[in-house]
Amino acid sequence: MTTATTTDWQQRHARDLMASYAPPLRLLVRGEGAWVWDEDGTQYLDFLGGIAVNSLGHAHPVVVEAAGRQASLMVHVSNYFATPSQLELAERLKRITGAGEAGRVYFGNSGAEANEAAFKLARRTGRPRILALKNAFHGRTMGALALTGKPALQEPFLPMVPGVEHLDSTVEALAEAMRDDVAALIVEPIKGETGVVPLPEGYLRAARELTERHGALLIVDEIQTGVGRTGRWFDFQHEGIVPDAVTIAKGIAGGVPLSAMVTFGAASDLLQRGDHGSTFGGNPFATAVANAVLEEIERADLMGNADRRGRQIRAAVEGLGSPVVTEVRGRGLLIGIGTVQDAAPAVAAAALEAGLIVNAINPTSIRIAPPLIIGDEEVAAFTDRFRTALAAV
Ligand SMILES: *Cc1c(COP(=O)(O)O)cnc(C)c1O
């Protein structure tokens, strides 16, 4: 199972791919459900799900069918034309976000692009200040990076796009910063890239109240938390608030690149003709697959499954009683497992050796974001393999 010597594919990756990623862990060749296989035929339980992307797992018949059907009709036409699948998805997103009649949808291809659109939406208020949170992640393009509250990611690329201030994730810090010159506040309801760290209890409701009072937009980045992963379509729906915009990507089309910004109410009129665009954004292929994925999430009650399986997994991890585990965080199937100092990378490496894919997002956090389709078999296999991994460190 171990790759003791540097193999041909590792050398090729190191030689031919931009050095911006760490060396890849395995060469994967196929998947089915929550399982993937490497080139040696070794099987792994995929509890990272392509970083919360593969909502229906690998090779799901619904994705295969929708992709094949749409590819045989047309893959792309440009935004000079409308397509049935794009119109259907826009309507569906307005419904599931709760934006309803007054909502509008902008399509991009990645999370960063959805947040770039949100950045431009905020600029269109004419107000100078944008508030974001320290340690939140909003993407790697220059606008999204300016929103991202991680100095280490920004420093090599200074100067940043101006106008963004990063606050502590407390209601007091927000109340202090909030005035009538604020265009928008952007938040992740659960900070995924920071180790699955939820906002403090009541923060989103207070943020809604403060932004509304000062006429600022509340933008919720649901790129990682959205599309059923936390047990509802969107995490903000647990709080009963209505934002001005929500950004969506990762899980929306089961692995096909697609993102969206959905606006609510008056925010829907901020972007006007010529203000923004994307060649690939919302093409018929990606939107057809997204429609099929969202329909399946609803039909098979995968939000209910995410909630149930999430509880099961959190209880199972706590039940292992390992001294390596310090806490279990998150909602539904976005779970952060806190570890004692510096143990997370060793746990993830031991898990991989035991045939389990999890992610050490930082030295003290393991992230799991499995497909929403997992059942008893996968939960049992995870528990077994994770126990083995914890015992190995
Ligand atoms: C992944 C992520 C992004 C960036 O998405 P990309 O598709 O990598 O550009 C932005 N915000 C959040 C919360 C994310 O998890």
The ligand as a Tripos MOL2 file, in Angstrom:
@<TRIPOS>MOLECULE
LIG
   15    15     1     0     0
SMALL
NO_CHARGES

@<TRIPOS>ATOM
      1 C1        -13.4310   26.4770   -1.3400 C.3       1 LIG1
      2 C2        -13.9480   27.7730   -0.8620 C.ar      1 LIG1
      3 C3        -13.8410   28.9380   -1.6290 C.ar      1 LIG1
      4 C4        -13.0900   28.9820   -2.9370 C.3       1 LIG1
      5 O1        -13.6200   28.1240   -3.9010 O.3       1 LIG1
      6 P1        -12.7440   27.7530   -5.1830 P.3       1 LIG1
      7 O2        -13.6740   26.9330   -6.0190 O.co2     1 LIG1
      8 O3        -11.5420   27.0150   -4.7100 O.co2     1 LIG1
      9 O4        -12.3780   29.0260   -5.8400 O.co2     1 LIG1
     10 C5        -14.3990   30.0960   -1.1320 C.ar      1 LIG1
     11 N1        -15.0460   30.1130    0.0460 N.ar      1 LIG1
     12 C6        -15.1770   29.0120    0.8010 C.ar      1 LIG1
     13 C7        -15.9280   29.0770    2.0880 C.3       1 LIG1
     14 C8        -14.6180   27.8090    0.3900 C.ar      1 LIG1
     15 O5        -14.7150   26.7230    1.1480 O.3       1 LIG1
@<TRIPOS>BOND
     1     1     2 1
     2     2     3 ar
     3     2    14 ar
     4     3     4 1
     5     3    10 ar
     6     4     5 1
     7     5     6 1
     8     6     7 2
     9     6     8 1
    10     6     9 1
    11    10    11 ar
    12    11    12 ar
    13    12    13 1
    14    12    14 ar
    15    14    15 1
@<TRIPOS>SUBSTRUCTURE
     1 LIG1         1 GROUP 0 **** ****
